[in-house]
Amino acid sequence: MKYMIAFFFAFLATAGLATCPKNPSIGTDLNRAYDELKFAKFSADAQHVTDQLWSLWTKAPDGKAQRLLNNGMLKMRQGDLDDAEADLTELVAYCPNYAEGYNQRAFARYLSSKFKDALPDLEKALSIRPRHLGALSGAGLTYLALGQVAKAEIQFRKLFNLNPFTPERNLIPNLGTDL
């Protein structure tokens, strides 16, 4: 019986049903980047930090996840949104705790005008990485596209609190008069 169980698990692993490993440990680097962003004096400094954040967020848990992410992002840039969404759906099925998979799938859905479908992915990404600037921006823009201005403003204010140089600052009503 022991051999049957061992054979079964070996078969599952070789059949491509392996599970995604843990997310890369990036918490310390994220905290350092957010601290830098908080004290940035110029937009160029803030942009440098956000570039660092994107490189951290897009570091997938393993090679398979990285290929799916890269392929999905490439297909989005090429305008092949359905195939991008398919790759990113495979990524979130494989790595359900990897925030960037959800964020990028939400972006593909947003670009396809599937705004209501994008929101659950953005919520999931933010539940994993609450300070994800891209997911906060995406949530705000998605809420705007759905005509939910008050909810959009909440997301943009969270984003602004993390990155005062965010371009979305222009979408926050009364900014500067109510701070």
N, CA, C and O of each residue as an XYZ file, in Angstrom:
716
protein
N       0.815     -1.190      0.000
C       0.000      0.000      0.000
C       0.865      1.262      0.000
O       0.561      2.229     -0.698
N       1.978      1.244      0.814
C       2.875      2.389      0.851
C       3.410      2.690     -0.532
O       3.545      3.856     -0.904
N       3.717      1.658     -1.296
C       4.284      1.841     -2.626
C       3.263      2.444     -3.584
O       3.618      3.228     -4.464
N       2.009      2.080     -3.415
C       0.951      2.634     -4.261
C       0.796      4.137     -4.000
O       0.641      4.920     -4.937
N       0.839      4.528     -2.740
C       0.707      5.938     -2.394
C       1.908      6.714     -2.924
O       1.742      7.786     -3.506
N       3.105      6.191     -2.731
C       4.308      6.851     -3.235
C       4.256      6.968     -4.755
O       4.614      8.009     -5.307
N       3.817      5.920     -5.429
C       3.712      5.940     -6.883
C       2.708      7.001     -7.324
O       2.949      7.723     -8.292
N       1.590      7.095     -6.621
C       0.551      8.070     -6.962
C       1.102      9.492     -6.868
O       0.892     10.288     -7.783
N       1.804      9.829     -5.781
C       2.345     11.170     -5.623
C       3.453     11.447     -6.627
O       3.563     12.564     -7.133
N       4.261     10.463     -6.918
C       5.291     10.640     -7.948
C       4.646     10.884     -9.299
O       5.131     11.702    -10.081
N       3.557     10.183     -9.578
C       2.845     10.369    -10.836
C       2.272     11.784    -10.932
O       2.379     12.425    -11.978
N       1.668     12.272     -9.854
C       1.108     13.622     -9.863
C       2.184     14.666    -10.126
O       1.970     15.607    -10.890
N       3.329     14.498     -9.499
C       4.410     15.463     -9.682
C       4.918     15.456    -11.111
O       5.205     16.518    -11.664
N       5.036     14.303    -11.712
C       5.549     14.241    -13.074
C       4.483     14.580    -14.102
O       4.812     14.875    -15.251
N       3.230     14.545    -13.720
C       2.145     14.862    -14.655
C       1.910     16.368    -14.740
O       0.931     16.797    -15.351
N       2.770     17.167    -14.153
C       2.639     18.608    -14.239
C       1.675     19.191    -13.214
O       1.272     20.348    -13.333
N       1.311     18.419    -12.230
C       0.381     18.898    -11.224
C       1.115     19.381     -9.980
O       0.522     19.506     -8.908
N       2.388     19.646    -10.126
C       3.167     20.132     -8.992
C       2.598     21.469     -8.533
O       2.011     22.212     -9.320
N       2.777     21.756     -7.277
C       2.260     23.002     -6.742
C       3.323     24.085     -6.799
O       4.522     23.814     -6.862
N       2.859     25.278     -6.774
C       3.731     26.439     -6.796
C       4.479     26.537     -5.464
O       3.887     26.336     -4.404
N       5.768     26.841     -5.515
C       6.494     27.046     -4.253
C       6.058     28.352     -3.588
O       5.291     29.127     -4.158
N       6.551     28.577     -2.394
C       6.242     29.808     -1.669
C       6.733     31.016     -2.472
O       7.678     30.926     -3.255
N       6.067     32.133     -2.251
C       6.497     33.375     -2.880
C       7.908     33.729     -2.428
O       8.305     33.401     -1.310
N       8.665     34.398     -3.297
C       9.991     34.848     -2.869
C       9.870     35.746     -1.637
O       8.904     36.496     -1.500
N      10.837     35.664     -0.763
C      10.843     36.473      0.446
C      11.345     37.876      0.098
O      12.550     38.104     -0.011
N      10.411     38.809     -0.074
C      10.778     40.160     -0.493
C      10.321     41.225      0.505
O      10.434     42.419      0.229
N       9.813     40.809      1.644
C       9.264     41.753      2.622
C      10.234     42.833      3.046
O       9.861     44.004      3.106
N      11.470     42.469      3.342
C      12.459     43.455      3.775
C      12.739     44.454      2.662
O      12.814     45.657      2.909
N      12.894     43.959      1.439
C      13.148     44.847      0.301
C      11.956     45.759      0.029
O      12.130     46.933     -0.298
N      10.742     45.216      0.165
C       9.550     46.038     -0.018
C       9.493     47.146      1.028
O       9.235     48.304      0.700
N       9.730     46.793      2.272
C       9.687     47.803      3.341
C      10.712     48.908      3.103
O      10.414     50.088      3.288
N      11.902     48.527      2.698
C      12.947     49.519      2.425
C      12.519     50.437      1.276
O      12.702     51.653      1.342
N      11.948     49.844      0.226
C      11.511     50.640     -0.927
C      10.375     51.587     -0.541
O      10.380     52.750     -0.945
N       9.409     51.108      0.232
C       8.314     51.985      0.654
C       8.815     53.119      1.540
O       8.302     54.236      1.462
N       9.811     52.846      2.383
C      10.395     53.914      3.195
C      11.065     54.952      2.304
O      10.911     56.153      2.523
N      11.808     54.492      1.299
C      12.444     55.427      0.357
C      11.397     56.262     -0.371
O      11.558     57.470     -0.547
N      10.339     55.606     -0.783
C       9.285     56.291     -1.519
C       8.616     57.358     -0.654
O       8.290     58.446     -1.129
N       8.422     57.037      0.593
C       7.773     57.951      1.541
C       8.560     59.256      1.682
O       7.980     60.326      1.862
N       9.886     59.151      1.598
C      10.734     60.325      1.809
C      11.343     60.869      0.521
O      12.252     61.698      0.564
N      10.848     60.409     -0.618
C      11.365     60.909     -1.895
C      11.058     62.401     -2.020
O       9.955     62.847     -1.703
N      12.027     63.147     -2.477
C      11.858     64.600     -2.614
C      11.517     65.011     -4.044
O      10.968     66.087     -4.278
N      11.848     64.142     -4.995
C      11.635     64.473     -6.408
C      10.948     63.313     -7.112
O      11.074     62.158     -6.705
N      10.229     63.635     -8.161
C       9.504     62.591     -8.895
C      10.450     61.560     -9.499
O      10.100     60.383     -9.591
N      11.648     61.987     -9.915
C      12.609     61.028    -10.480
C      13.027     60.003     -9.421
O      13.215     58.827     -9.735
N      13.170     60.442     -8.181
C      13.503     59.513     -7.097
C      12.358     58.533     -6.864
O      12.585     57.336     -6.684
N      11.142     59.040     -6.869
C       9.967     58.180     -6.682
C       9.861     57.177     -7.826
O       9.522     56.015     -7.603
N      10.146     57.613     -9.033
C      10.078     56.699    -10.178
C      11.119     55.595    -10.057
O      10.848     54.440    -10.386
N      12.290     55.945     -9.592
C      13.339     54.941     -9.386
C      12.878     53.880     -8.386
O      13.102     52.687     -8.591
N      12.242     54.315     -7.316
C      11.762     53.376     -6.298
C      10.619     52.530     -6.852
O      10.578     51.326     -6.603
N       9.697     53.125     -7.591
C       8.595     52.329     -8.145
C       9.121     51.303     -9.148
O       8.565     50.211     -9.268
N      10.175     51.646     -9.858
C      10.806     50.655    -10.751
C      11.347     49.484     -9.932
O      11.219     48.328    -10.336
N      11.955     49.785     -8.776
C      12.440     48.729     -7.888
C      11.291     47.864     -7.395
O      11.403     46.639     -7.341
N      10.185     48.508     -7.034
C       9.014     47.766     -6.559
C       8.500     46.822     -7.647
O       8.193     45.661     -7.373
N       8.407     47.320     -8.876
C       7.928     46.459     -9.966
C       8.846     45.260    -10.163
O       8.375     44.156    -10.439
N      10.150     45.467    -10.025
C      11.052     44.317    -10.190
C      10.861     43.300     -9.072
O      11.048     42.103     -9.288
N      10.491     43.760     -7.885
C      10.201     42.837     -6.782
C       8.875     42.116     -7.007
O       8.794     40.898     -6.851
N       7.841     42.864     -7.371
C       6.515     42.264     -7.562
C       6.505     41.247     -8.696
O       5.780     40.254     -8.635
N       7.303     41.489     -9.725
C       7.284     40.602    -10.888
C       8.300     39.468    -10.797
O       8.562     38.784    -11.787
N       8.860     39.271     -9.633
C       9.735     38.124     -9.396
C       8.846     36.969     -8.944
O       8.391     36.921     -7.801
N       8.612     36.046     -9.866
C       7.678     34.944     -9.615
C       8.322     33.860     -8.743
O       9.545     33.810     -8.608
N       7.492     32.996     -8.155
C       7.998     31.958     -7.246
C       8.914     30.917     -7.889
O       9.786     30.374     -7.212
N       8.738     30.628     -9.178
C       9.621     29.658     -9.837
C       9.624     29.916    -11.341
O       8.962     30.833    -11.828
N      10.375     29.097    -12.063
C      10.535     29.278    -13.505
C       9.227     29.169    -14.274
O       8.970     29.958    -15.183
N       8.406     28.200    -13.914
C       7.128     28.028    -14.606
C       6.251     29.266    -14.403
O       5.672     29.780    -15.361
N       6.154     29.737    -13.185
C       5.345     30.924    -12.895
C       5.914     32.142    -13.609
O       5.160     32.971    -14.120
N       7.241     32.254    -13.648
C       7.869     33.396    -14.318
C       7.566     33.376    -15.811
O       7.289     34.422    -16.398
N       7.614     32.195    -16.433
C       7.291     32.080    -17.867
C       5.847     32.485    -18.134
O       5.568     33.217    -19.084
N       4.924     32.005    -17.291
C       3.511     32.353    -17.476
C       3.296     33.855    -17.318
O       2.562     34.465    -18.097
N       3.933     34.454    -16.310
C       3.820     35.891    -16.091
C       4.404     36.662    -17.276
O       3.762     37.556    -17.826
N       5.619     36.305    -17.656
C       6.275     37.008    -18.763
C       5.478     36.873    -20.064
O       5.314     37.843    -20.803
N       4.987     35.665    -20.333
C       4.205     35.454    -21.551
C       2.919     36.273    -21.527
O       2.552     36.889    -22.527
N       2.242     36.278    -20.391
C       1.016     37.059    -20.269
C       1.262     38.545    -20.465
O       0.494     39.224    -21.147
N       2.329     39.046    -19.869
C       2.646     40.468    -20.000
C       3.052     40.811    -21.440
O       2.673     41.860    -21.961
N       3.816     39.931    -22.071
C       4.207     40.153    -23.464
C       2.985     40.165    -24.375
O       2.860     41.028    -25.244
N       2.096     39.217    -24.177
C       0.890     39.165    -25.006
C       0.023     40.404    -24.804
O      -0.617     40.867    -25.748
N      -0.008     40.939    -23.602
C      -0.748     42.191    -23.383
C      -0.120     43.321    -24.189
O      -0.824     44.094    -24.839
N       1.215     43.416    -24.144
C       1.889     44.474    -24.907
C       1.635     44.325    -26.398
O       1.602     45.317    -27.126
N       1.457     43.105    -26.852
C       1.204     42.846    -28.266
C      -0.276     42.979    -28.621
O      -0.648     42.862    -29.788
N      -1.116     43.221    -27.624
C      -2.539     43.394    -27.863
C      -3.333     42.104    -27.918
O      -4.514     42.120    -28.265
N      -2.708     40.993    -27.583
C      -3.380     39.692    -27.593
C      -3.951     39.436    -26.198
O      -3.425     38.629    -25.432
N      -5.021     40.133    -25.893
C      -5.542     40.157    -24.528
C      -6.176     38.846    -24.098
O      -6.074     38.470    -22.930
N      -6.835     38.136    -25.022
C      -7.450     36.859    -24.649
C      -6.389     35.826    -24.277
O      -6.530     35.122    -23.278
N      -5.326     35.735    -25.080
C      -4.250     34.789    -24.757
C      -3.489     35.220    -23.505
O      -3.040     34.380    -22.725
N      -3.347     36.526    -23.316
C      -2.699     37.017    -22.098
C      -3.513     36.592    -20.885
O      -2.963     36.092    -19.903
N      -4.818     36.791    -20.955
C      -5.682     36.407    -19.838
C      -5.604     34.902    -19.586
O      -5.617     34.463    -18.436
N      -5.524     34.114    -20.656
C      -5.426     32.656    -20.490
C      -4.136     32.278    -19.765
O      -4.163     31.458    -18.847
N      -3.010     32.865    -20.166
C      -1.734     32.579    -19.488
C      -1.796     32.990    -18.020
O      -1.320     32.266    -17.145
N      -2.382     34.147    -17.756
C      -2.437     34.653    -16.389
C      -3.438     33.872    -15.542
O      -3.265     33.750    -14.330
N      -4.476     33.347    -16.171
C      -5.405     32.463    -15.463
C      -4.695     31.175    -15.066
O      -4.895     30.658    -13.967
N      -3.861     30.661    -15.972
C      -3.070     29.475    -15.639
C      -2.106     29.791    -14.492
O      -1.884     28.957    -13.614
N      -1.543     30.985    -14.504
C      -0.627     31.394    -13.438
C      -1.334     31.452    -12.091
O      -0.809     30.932    -11.106
N      -2.517     32.071    -12.018
C      -3.181     32.167    -10.714
C      -3.695     30.811    -10.248
O      -3.812     30.573     -9.046
N      -4.002     29.926    -11.182
C      -4.392     28.562    -10.784
C      -3.184     27.818    -10.216
O      -3.309     27.062     -9.253
N      -2.024     28.037    -10.814
C      -0.792     27.375    -10.369
C      -0.259     28.009     -9.077
O       0.167     27.298     -8.167
N      -0.282     29.334     -8.998
C       0.261     30.061     -7.846
C      -0.816     30.976     -7.253
O      -0.776     32.188     -7.462
N      -1.764     30.415     -6.525
C      -2.884     31.221     -6.030
C      -2.516     32.242     -4.953
O      -3.358     33.056     -4.573
N      -1.294     32.219     -4.458
C      -0.872     33.194     -3.447
C       0.126     34.214     -3.983
O       0.786     34.908     -3.210
N       0.238     34.305     -5.307
C       1.168     35.224     -5.939
C       0.381     36.436     -6.452
O      -0.358     36.333     -7.431
N       0.544     37.567     -5.794
C      -0.267     38.756     -6.069
C      -0.153     39.244     -7.506
O      -1.148     39.668     -8.094
N       1.032     39.189     -8.071
C       1.212     39.775     -9.404
C       0.441     39.031    -10.477
O       0.061     39.625    -11.486
N       0.204     37.750    -10.280
C      -0.627     37.014    -11.241
C      -2.019     37.613    -11.321
O      -2.556     37.810    -12.411
N      -2.601     37.901    -10.167
C      -3.932     38.519    -10.126
C      -3.899     39.946    -10.675
O      -4.787     40.354    -11.424
N      -2.867     40.696    -10.294
C      -2.775     42.078    -10.752
C      -2.682     42.140    -12.277
O      -3.365     42.943    -12.912
N      -1.843     41.300    -12.853
C      -1.685     41.332    -14.311
C      -2.934     40.810    -15.028
O      -3.297     41.321    -16.087
N      -3.588     39.802    -14.458
C      -4.826     39.330    -15.087
C      -5.890     40.426    -15.013
O      -6.656     40.610    -15.959
N      -5.939     41.143    -13.909
C      -6.871     42.268    -13.804
C      -6.570     43.313    -14.870
O      -7.486     43.889    -15.457
N      -5.293     43.557    -15.119
C      -4.898     44.531    -16.137
C      -5.347     44.063    -17.523
O      -5.858     44.857    -18.313
N      -5.160     42.790    -17.814
C      -5.619     42.251    -19.108
C      -7.128     42.406    -19.238
O      -7.632     42.758    -20.304
N      -7.836     42.147    -18.166
C      -9.297     42.269    -18.183
C      -9.709     43.740    -18.309
O     -10.666     44.060    -19.012
N      -8.997     44.614    -17.638
C      -9.276     46.051    -17.747
C      -9.095     46.505    -19.193
O      -9.948     47.198    -19.747
N      -7.984     46.109    -19.793
C      -7.726     46.495    -21.187
C      -8.779     45.938    -22.141
O      -9.017     46.506    -23.207
N      -9.406     44.831    -21.759
C     -10.476     44.225    -22.556
C     -11.847     44.793    -22.186
O     -12.873     44.306    -22.662
N     -11.861     45.818    -21.340
C     -13.096     46.448    -20.849
C     -13.963     45.495    -20.033
O     -15.179     45.670    -19.956
N     -13.345     44.495    -19.430
C     -14.038     43.569    -18.528
C     -13.846     44.072    -17.095
O     -13.229     43.408    -16.263
N     -14.384     45.249    -16.833
C     -14.108     45.931    -15.574
C     -14.613     45.158    -14.359
O     -13.908     45.046    -13.357
N     -15.818     44.630    -14.444
C     -16.361     43.884    -13.298
C     -15.561     42.617    -13.026
O     -15.463     42.184    -11.878
N     -14.984     42.014    -14.069
C     -14.155     40.825    -13.885
C     -12.788     41.178    -13.302
O     -12.155     40.346    -12.652
N     -12.334     42.411    -13.534
C     -11.026     42.830    -13.023
C     -11.041     43.054    -11.510
O     -10.040     42.805    -10.838
N     -12.168     43.524    -10.971
C     -12.207     43.894     -9.551
C     -11.864     42.759     -8.586
O     -11.078     42.985     -7.666
N     -12.418     41.539     -8.747
C     -12.039     40.473     -7.799
C     -10.541     40.158     -7.831
O      -9.950     39.836     -6.801
N      -9.928     40.253     -9.021
C      -8.486     40.017     -9.098
C      -7.713     41.100     -8.363
O      -6.730     40.813     -7.680
N      -8.155     42.343     -8.502
C      -7.483     43.437     -7.800
C      -7.646     43.304     -6.294
O      -6.710     43.555     -5.535
N      -8.835     42.909     -5.868
C      -9.057     42.689     -4.440
C      -8.165     41.570     -3.910
O      -7.620     41.674     -2.811
N      -8.017     40.504     -4.689
C      -7.155     39.390     -4.267
C      -5.696     39.836     -4.214
O      -4.988     39.527     -3.256
N      -5.250     40.554     -5.228
C      -3.868     41.051     -5.238
C      -3.616     41.923     -4.003
O      -2.575     41.811     -3.356
N      -4.584     42.794     -3.687
C      -4.421     43.679     -2.530
C      -4.552     42.940     -1.205
O      -4.007     43.391     -0.198
N      -5.255     41.826     -1.184
C      -5.310     41.046      0.054
C      -3.964     40.375      0.321
O      -3.608     40.125      1.473
N      -3.220     40.085     -0.745
C      -1.894     39.476     -0.605
C      -0.831     40.544     -0.375
O       0.036     40.392      0.485
N      -0.902     41.622     -1.146
C       0.059     42.736     -1.061
C      -0.721     44.043     -0.943
O      -0.954     44.706     -1.954
N      -1.131     44.432      0.274
C      -1.996     45.609      0.445
C      -1.402     46.925     -0.048
O      -2.139     47.868     -0.334
N      -0.081     46.995     -0.149
C       0.558     48.248     -0.588
C       0.981     48.195     -2.057
O       1.840     48.971     -2.476
N       0.400     47.306     -2.829
C       0.783     47.156     -4.237
C       0.277     48.368     -5.017
O      -0.924     48.520     -5.240
N       1.198     49.218     -5.424
C       0.828     50.462     -6.098
C       0.047     50.197     -7.384
O      -0.927     50.891     -7.673
N       0.468     49.203     -8.149
C      -0.213     48.891     -9.402
C      -1.637     48.426     -9.178
O      -2.540     48.812     -9.919
N      -1.846     47.604     -8.168
C      -3.196     47.106     -7.878
C      -4.081     48.227     -7.333
O      -5.270     48.285     -7.648
N      -3.512     49.114     -6.521
C      -4.291     50.259     -6.036
C      -4.697     51.167     -7.193
O      -5.846     51.600     -7.284
N      -3.749     51.444     -8.066
C      -4.058     52.250     -9.249
C      -5.104     51.559    -10.112
O      -6.072     52.178    -10.551
N      -4.896     50.269    -10.349
C      -5.839     49.507    -11.166
C      -7.233     49.504    -10.568
O      -8.219     49.622    -11.296
N      -7.329     49.369     -9.250
C      -8.639     49.382     -8.593
C      -9.297     50.743     -8.773
O     -10.483     50.830     -9.090
N      -8.528     51.797     -8.572
C      -9.082     53.140     -8.751
C      -9.561     53.371    -10.176
O     -10.663     53.878    -10.388
N      -8.749     53.008    -11.144
C      -9.129     53.198    -12.552
C     -10.328     52.328    -12.930
O     -11.183     52.741    -13.712
N     -10.380     51.133    -12.373
C     -11.503     50.237    -12.664
C     -12.794     50.784    -12.076
O     -13.837     50.777    -12.731
N     -12.719     51.257    -10.838
C     -13.904     51.862    -10.240
C     -14.352     53.091    -11.044
O     -15.550     53.311    -11.226
N     -13.399     53.882    -11.519
C     -13.763     55.021    -12.365
C     -14.475     54.554    -13.626
O     -15.489     55.130    -14.020
N     -13.952     53.520    -14.253
C     -14.564     53.002    -15.479
C     -15.984     52.503    -15.224
O     -16.827     52.526    -16.122
N     -16.244     52.055    -14.003
C     -17.578     51.585    -13.631
C     -18.469     52.709    -13.108
O     -19.620     52.473    -12.741
N     -17.938     53.929    -13.074
C     -18.718     55.067    -12.614
C     -18.833     55.167    -11.101
O     -19.691     55.888    -10.592
N     -17.977     54.452    -10.375
C     -18.008     54.451     -8.906
C     -16.911     55.379     -8.382
O     -15.876     54.938     -7.881
N     -17.172     56.663     -8.514
C     -16.163     57.685     -8.243
C     -15.691     57.676     -6.798
O     -14.493     57.815     -6.549
N     -16.586     57.519     -5.849
C     -16.201     57.540     -4.434
C     -15.256     56.379     -4.113
O     -14.278     56.560     -3.387
N     -15.540     55.194     -4.647
C     -14.658     54.045     -4.412
C     -13.310     54.255     -5.105
O     -12.269     53.863     -4.579
N     -13.336     54.866     -6.269
C     -12.079     55.162     -6.971
C     -11.228     56.107     -6.136
O     -10.022     55.902     -5.997
N     -11.846     57.136     -5.585
C     -11.111     58.109     -4.785
C     -10.446     57.453     -3.582
O      -9.323     57.813     -3.231
N     -11.113     56.504     -2.947
C     -10.531     55.795     -1.804
C      -9.238     55.101     -2.225
O      -8.228     55.189     -1.526
N      -9.267     54.413     -3.362
C      -8.072     53.702     -3.842
C      -6.966     54.686     -4.202
O      -5.799     54.459     -3.882
N      -7.333     55.783     -4.869
C      -6.324     56.774     -5.257
C      -5.703     57.444     -4.034
O      -4.514     57.762     -4.050
N      -6.474     57.663     -2.988
C      -5.919     58.264     -1.767
C      -4.952     57.285     -1.069
O      -3.917     57.702     -0.549
N      -5.290     56.005     -1.059
C      -4.357     55.006     -0.511
C      -3.060     55.026     -1.311
O      -1.966     54.985     -0.748
N      -3.199     55.090     -2.614
C      -2.032     55.134     -3.499
C      -1.213     56.391     -3.237
O       0.011     56.323     -3.121
N      -1.880     57.532     -3.144
C      -1.203     58.800     -2.896
C      -0.457     58.788     -1.562
O       0.637     59.343     -1.455
N      -1.050     58.153     -0.542
C      -0.384     58.072      0.760
C       0.913     57.279      0.690
O       1.836     57.525      1.466
N       0.986     56.328     -0.239
C       2.210     55.544     -0.415
C       3.186     56.230     -1.364
O       4.401     56.153     -1.181
N       2.646     56.899     -2.379
C       3.476     57.535     -3.395
C       2.901     58.905     -3.749
O       2.031     59.004     -4.614
N       3.375     59.956     -3.093
C       2.838     61.290     -3.358
C       3.079     61.774     -4.795
O       2.471     62.753     -5.228
N       3.952     61.102     -5.524
C       4.248     61.505     -6.895
C       3.441     60.720     -7.930
O       3.668     60.866     -9.130
N       2.510     59.896     -7.477
C       1.744     59.077     -8.409
C       0.989     59.948     -9.420
O       0.421     60.972     -9.042
N       0.976     59.557    -10.684
C       0.225     60.336    -11.677
C      -1.279     60.383    -11.377
O      -1.968     61.312    -11.797
N      -1.779     59.386    -10.654
C      -3.197     59.346    -10.329
C      -3.597     60.434     -9.343
O      -4.784     60.617     -9.073
N      -2.631     61.152     -8.807
C      -2.940     62.248     -7.884
C      -3.856     63.272     -8.542
O      -4.635     63.946     -7.869
N      -3.753     63.378     -9.854
C      -4.597     64.323    -10.593
C      -6.056     63.875    -10.648
O      -6.927     64.656    -11.033
N      -6.328     62.639    -10.270
C      -7.692     62.113    -10.279
C      -8.372     62.216     -8.922
O      -9.518     61.797     -8.759
N      -7.656     62.779     -7.946
C      -8.225     62.931     -6.604
C      -8.821     64.334     -6.489
O      -8.097     65.328     -6.543
N     -10.139     64.408     -6.330
C     -10.770     65.726     -6.210
C     -10.309     66.463     -4.946
O     -10.098     65.852     -3.899
N     -10.163     67.748     -5.062
C      -9.834     68.625     -3.931
C      -8.501     68.327     -3.281
O      -8.264     68.738     -2.145
N      -7.617     67.616     -3.982
C      -6.311     67.336     -3.393
C      -5.576     68.661     -3.189
O      -5.500     69.486     -4.100
N      -5.063     68.846     -2.038
C      -4.369     70.085     -1.718
C      -5.237     71.024     -0.902
O      -4.727     71.844     -0.139
N      -6.550     70.907     -1.060
C      -7.426     71.756     -0.260
C      -7.968     71.016      0.946
O      -8.520     71.624      1.863
N      -7.806     69.693      0.942
C      -8.373     68.922      2.051
C      -7.338     68.117      2.808
O      -7.700     67.264      3.618
N      -6.070     68.361      2.570
C      -5.030     67.593      3.272
C      -4.665     68.224      4.592
O      -3.807     67.705      5.307
